[in-house]
Amino acid sequence: MSGGRPSRRLWAALAVLGLWAVLALLSPWLPLAPDTPRLDQVLAPPAWQPGQWLGCDELGRPLLDRLLAGARVSLLVVLQVVAGQAVLGIGAGLLGGYLGGLPDRALRALTDLTLAFPGLLLALLLAGLLGPGIDNVVIALVAVGWVGFARLTRAQVLSLRRSDHVAAALALGCGHGRVLGRHVLPLLAAPLLVEAVLACAGAITAEAGLSFLGLGVQPPQASWGGLIREGARYLLVAPHYLLLPGLALVAVIYAVSVLGEQLRRRLDPRWPA
């Protein structure tokens, strides 16, 4: 692991992600009214008065409240999607890489078939078949994104299954499940952690994209992708409606990418300093 003090970019990324997580988790207990229309505040610009700090949308709903509600949706989707991708992908990669033979060939065929389609396009197809809704978005993104975890896990297991400590554990009578859980999986923690962080950025982007297309969170519930879609209609008369959700989305995705890059730099000794 490379040393060195954390850079300013890393501290900024952690601050952005911490703020996002705290506000998303606290939003149910904050005095918010993201779904309450106020027709006297339709497309009102940002102003220093309660309910209008970031302006309002086309129904006069406070944009700040809807951004915070959308932040909670994004956080919950990311946690569910990445957890599902990790469980499915790591499990498949462990079995394929450790057992070899037919399970490994089946895993490679399935991953090649999945990778033959653009990820977002395949998620769009699955979400369209399943129907709009946040639960279907989670299912579609898990079905598409598990491949990265599976390929990484398989590659690592292939290099570890013939190592001395695995052979010694088998010689001492350890079962295959114990070998995988105690002697193989812990050695994959670092690369899988980096993969999980980078998968978060992909999940945020994909959820926003599907919501932008109307396949994710359904009105009146707020989501960043939905806010961007609605704000695009009023760009010339209320630019804050589009720019503020877009900036929030870009800031979080960039912060996650910086965190993933810094983790890879510190956990992978082969990564250039």
C-alpha positions in Angstrom: 0.0 0.0 0.0 1.4 3.3 -1.0 1.8 5.9 1.7 1.4 9.7 1.7 -1.1 12.1 3.1 -4.6 12.3 1.5 -4.8 14.9 -1.2 -7.1 17.8 -1.3 -9.1 16.1 -4.0 -9.7 13.2 -1.7 -10.8 15.4 1.2 -13.1 17.3 -1.1 -14.6 14.0 -2.5 -15.1 12.7 1.1 -16.8 15.9 2.1 -19.2 15.8 -0.9 -20.0 12.1 -0.3 -20.4 12.7 3.5 -22.7 15.6 2.9 -24.7 13.6 0.4 -25.1 10.6 2.7 -25.9 12.7 5.8 -28.6 14.8 4.1 -30.1 11.7 2.4 -30.3 9.8 5.6 -31.7 12.8 7.6 -34.2 13.9 4.9 -37.1 11.9 6.4 -36.8 13.8 9.7 -36.2 17.3 8.2 -39.2 19.7 7.7 -39.4 19.2 4.0 -42.3 19.5 1.6 -41.0 18.1 -1.7 -44.5 17.2 -3.0 -46.5 20.2 -1.8 -47.3 22.6 -4.7 -47.4 26.4 -4.3 -48.8 28.1 -7.3 -47.7 31.5 -6.2 -44.0 30.3 -6.4 -44.1 28.6 -9.9 -40.5 28.6 -11.3 -39.5 31.1 -8.7 -35.7 31.8 -8.8 -33.4 31.2 -5.8 -33.9 33.8 -3.0 -33.0 34.2 0.6 -36.3 33.2 2.1 -37.7 30.0 3.5 -38.8 27.5 0.8 -37.0 29.4 -2.0 -33.3 29.1 -1.3 -32.7 27.1 -4.5 -35.8 28.2 -6.3 -39.0 26.3 -7.1 -40.2 24.0 -9.9 -43.1 24.3 -12.3 -45.6 23.6 -9.5 -43.9 25.9 -7.0 -42.4 23.0 -5.0 -39.1 23.9 -3.3 -36.2 22.7 -5.3 -34.0 22.2 -2.3 -36.6 19.9 -0.7 -36.9 17.9 -3.9 -33.1 17.7 -4.3 -32.8 16.2 -0.8 -35.6 13.7 -1.5 -33.9 12.8 -4.7 -30.6 12.3 -2.8 -32.2 9.8 -0.6 -33.6 7.9 -3.6 -30.1 7.9 -5.2 -28.4 6.6 -2.0 -30.9 3.8 -1.5 -30.7 2.7 -5.1 -26.9 2.7 -5.0 -26.8 0.6 -1.8 -29.3 -1.9 -3.1 -27.7 -2.1 -6.6 -24.1 -2.4 -5.6 -25.0 -4.9 -2.8 -26.9 -7.1 -5.3 -24.2 -6.9 -7.9 -21.5 -7.8 -5.4 -23.4 -10.8 -4.0 -24.3 -12.2 -7.4 -21.0 -11.4 -9.1 -18.7 -12.5 -6.2 -20.6 -15.7 -5.7 -20.5 -16.6 -9.4 -16.8 -15.6 -9.7 -15.8 -17.7 -6.7 -17.6 -20.8 -8.0 -16.4 -20.4 -11.6 -12.8 -19.6 -10.7 -12.5 -22.2 -8.0 -14.3 -25.2 -9.5 -13.2 -24.6 -13.1 -14.5 -26.9 -15.8 -18.2 -26.6 -16.8 -19.1 -24.0 -14.1 -16.2 -21.8 -15.3 -17.2 -22.2 -19.0 -20.8 -21.3 -18.2 -19.7 -18.2 -16.3 -17.5 -17.1 -19.2 -20.2 -17.6 -21.7 -22.8 -15.7 -19.6 -20.4 -12.8 -19.0 -19.5 -12.6 -22.7 -23.1 -12.6 -23.6 -23.9 -9.8 -21.1 -20.9 -7.7 -22.3 -21.9 -8.1 -25.9 -24.6 -5.4 -25.2 -23.9 -1.8 -24.0 -24.6 -1.8 -20.3 -27.0 1.1 -20.2 -28.9 -0.1 -23.3 -29.4 -3.5 -21.8 -30.5 -2.0 -18.5 -32.9 0.2 -20.5 -34.3 -2.9 -22.2 -34.8 -4.8 -19.0 -36.3 -1.8 -17.2 -38.7 -1.3 -20.2 -39.7 -5.0 -20.1 -40.2 -5.0 -16.3 -42.1 -1.6 -16.3 -41.4 1.7 -14.7 -40.6 1.8 -11.0 -37.6 2.0 -8.7 -37.7 -1.7 -7.8 -37.5 -2.7 -11.4 -34.6 -0.3 -12.0 -32.7 -2.0 -9.1 -33.4 -5.4 -10.7 -32.3 -4.3 -14.1 -29.1 -2.7 -12.9 -28.2 -5.7 -10.8 -28.8 -8.0 -13.8 -26.4 -5.9 -15.9 -23.7 -4.9 -13.4 -22.8 -8.1 -11.7 -20.4 -9.0 -14.5 -17.6 -6.7 -13.3 -17.5 -8.3 -9.9 -17.7 -11.8 -11.4 -14.8 -11.2 -13.8 -12.6 -9.6 -11.2 -13.3 -12.3 -8.6 -12.8 -15.1 -11.1 -9.4 -13.7 -12.3 -8.2 -13.4 -8.7 -9.4 -16.9 -7.6 -7.7 -18.5 -10.6 -4.4 -17.1 -9.4 -5.0 -18.1 -5.8 -6.5 -21.5 -6.0 -3.1 -23.2 -6.7 -1.3 -21.1 -4.0 0.6 -22.8 -1.2 -1.7 -21.7 1.6 -4.8 -23.0 -0.2 -3.0 -26.4 -0.8 -2.0 -26.5 2.8 -5.6 -25.8 4.0 -6.9 -28.6 1.8 -4.2 -30.9 3.1 -5.3 -30.2 6.7 -8.8 -31.3 5.9 -10.5 -27.9 5.3 -13.7 -28.1 3.2 -13.9 -26.1 0.0 -16.4 -23.7 1.6 -14.0 -23.0 4.4 -11.1 -22.5 2.0 -13.1 -20.0 0.0 -14.4 -18.1 3.0 -11.3 -18.1 5.1 -8.3 -18.4 2.8 -9.4 -16.9 -0.6 -12.2 -14.3 -0.1 -10.3 -12.1 2.4 -7.5 -11.7 -0.1 -9.9 -10.2 -2.5 -11.1 -7.5 -0.2 -8.9 -4.7 -1.6 -9.7 -5.1 -5.4 -13.4 -5.8 -4.6 -13.6 -2.6 -2.5 -12.3 -0.6 -5.4 -14.7 -2.3 -7.7 -17.6 -1.6 -5.4 -16.8 2.1 -5.1 -16.5 2.5 -8.9 -19.8 0.5 -9.3 -21.5 3.2 -7.2 -20.7 5.8 -9.8 -22.1 3.7 -12.5 -25.3 3.0 -10.5 -25.9 6.7 -9.8 -25.4 7.5 -13.5 -27.7 4.6 -14.6 -30.4 5.4 -12.1 -30.4 9.1 -13.1 -30.5 8.1 -16.8 -33.4 5.7 -16.4 -35.3 8.2 -14.3 -34.6 10.9 -17.0 -36.2 8.5 -19.6 -39.2 8.0 -17.3 -38.4 4.4 -16.3 -37.2 5.0 -12.8 -38.8 7.0 -10.0 -42.3 8.0 -10.9 -43.9 11.4 -10.2 -44.6 13.0 -7.8 -41.6 11.3 -6.0 -38.4 13.2 -6.7 -35.2 11.9 -8.3 -32.3 13.7 -9.7 -32.8 12.3 -13.2 -36.5 13.3 -13.1 -35.6 16.8 -12.0 -33.1 17.1 -14.9 -35.8 15.9 -17.3 -38.4 18.4 -16.1 -35.9 21.2 -15.8 -34.8 20.8 -19.4 -38.2 22.0 -20.5 -37.8 25.3 -18.7 -34.1 25.9 -19.4 -34.6 29.4 -20.9 -37.0 30.7 -18.3 -35.7 28.9 -15.2 -32.2 27.7 -15.7 -31.8 26.9 -12.0 -34.3 24.1 -12.4 -31.9 22.2 -14.7 -28.5 23.4 -13.5 -28.8 22.7 -9.8 -29.8 19.0 -10.0 -27.2 18.6 -12.8 -24.5 20.1 -10.6 -25.5 17.9 -7.7 -25.4 14.8 -9.8 -22.0 15.7 -11.4 -20.5 16.5 -8.0 -21.5 13.2 -6.5 -20.4 11.1 -9.5 -17.0 13.0 -9.6 -16.5 12.5 -5.9 -17.2 8.7 -6.1 -14.8 8.5 -9.1 -12.0 10.4 -7.1 -12.5 8.1 -4.1 -12.3 5.0 -6.3 -9.1 6.3 -8.0 -7.5 7.1 -4.7 -8.4 3.7 -3.2 -6.9 2.0 -6.2 -3.8 4.1 -6.0 -3.3 3.2 -2.4 -4.3 -0.5 -2.4 -2.7 -1.6 -5.6 1.2 -1.5 -5.4 1.4 -1.8 -9.2 -0.6 1.5 -9.7 1.7 4.4 -10.6 2.3 6.8 -7.7 
